[in-house]
Amino acid sequence: MVTEVLTPAELSKVDPVFGQLSFDNHEQIVFCNDKDTGLKAIIGIHNTVLGPALGGTRMWKYNNEWEALNDVLRLSRGMTYKSAVTGLNLGGGKAVIIGDSKIDKTPEMITKFGQYVNSLSGKYITAEDVGTTTADMDLIRDVTSFVTGVSESRGGSGNPSPVTAYGVFMGMKAAAKYKFGSDNLEGKKVLVQGAGHVGETLVSHLAKEGADVYIFDIHEDKTQAVAQKYGAKVFTGDVYSADVDIYAPCALGATINDETIHTLKAKVIAGAANNQLAVEQIHGVLLQEKGIAYAPDFLINAGGIINVYAEIVGYDKAEALRRTENIYNTTLEIFALADQNKITTHQAAMAIAERRIAERKLQNSSK
Ligand code: NAD
């Protein structure tokens, strides 16, 4: 299975849905169109062997529908493996709404989207992602119970980003332990790309630990504000060739690609962004060959899903944080497994997830 970012011209040459390179035996793909509200969304349900497919809704100004479809296929598949490797009884799903969240989003559109989610009777459970907010989840809750990440005042777990950031911090510490022999990040030069919800909290953890933190966000005002708040430095120059100890991608995916891979100088990569490797099989191996310790994204950014999962089973913040802290141990286990089997850390994490799904499938079929 190859998941890679294709140009629109390349995408248009393959079969529309099942022939997409990012299609990986997804169980169901739902196209939602509502003329009155302008909603155009795609819900991708990748796998429900371990439980209902839970994953956030991303609102993004895609250049075309191919790009949106490719994104939802990649993201929903990623959720399957994220929940499986983290030990949650959840399947993988994700949704994308096509449009600029700052301009096109309306309460009516979000409500309509909630109705589409409701029509799936719990096979897909939504949450927030880039371009959607806790307030949007509250609107969705008005029309369906199949939503998580609603505000705390409504019995939800609120914004998952701080827990995600804590998990990334734990994964980063484990990767540092593997690479540098100590998980103490004091004095380590860390470049955080993206100073958004997750990036900012990650910066706060790093600053508290005494790391030498650099920030780069495409929005300069955000970079300045976050740098000032936590006493971090504003990074100028090329992110990918930065001479740092740790690179933390916390913006969008596929930043480890053919163009960037050869310029990377960081010794550890550990960040929140989903699908950091443009082509898993190629760029994962190249990172390994370069001796860069890569903490698999779908493992270390699982804090958010752990937090919203807790909402389904009865929210207990302390338990969610304990599980998130355990990302440290799982990351170390994955580095060890990768070394033992001479495979990449991404492959090692996938192997654990796949084994769990296969075992459950067997159990389910023998019932
Ligand atoms: P966000 O939208 O709050 O922040 C993203 C930030 O990245 C924004 O400030 C944006 O300006 C910046 N950005 C975009 N492109 C950039 C680029 N090329 N260079 C530098 N900065 C750039 O999103 P978030 O909630 O902080 O999530 C960050 C990443 O982590 C996303 O990929 C998301 O899918 C992933 N993630 C988030 C969560 C969560 O709980 N929020 C959970 C798992 C994974």
Boltz pocket constraint, residues with backbone or C-beta under 6 A from the ligand:
constraints:
  - pocket:
      binder: B
      contacts: [[A, 128], [A, 129], [A, 130], [A, 131], [A, 160], [A, 161], [A, 162], [A, 164], [A, 193], [A, 194], [A, 195], [A, 196], [A, 197], [A, 198], [A, 199], [A, 216], [A, 217], [A, 218], [A, 219], [A, 222], [A, 249], [A, 250], [A, 251], [A, 252], [A, 253], [A, 272], [A, 273], [A, 274], [A, 301], [A, 302], [A, 304], [A, 305]]
      max_distance: 6.0
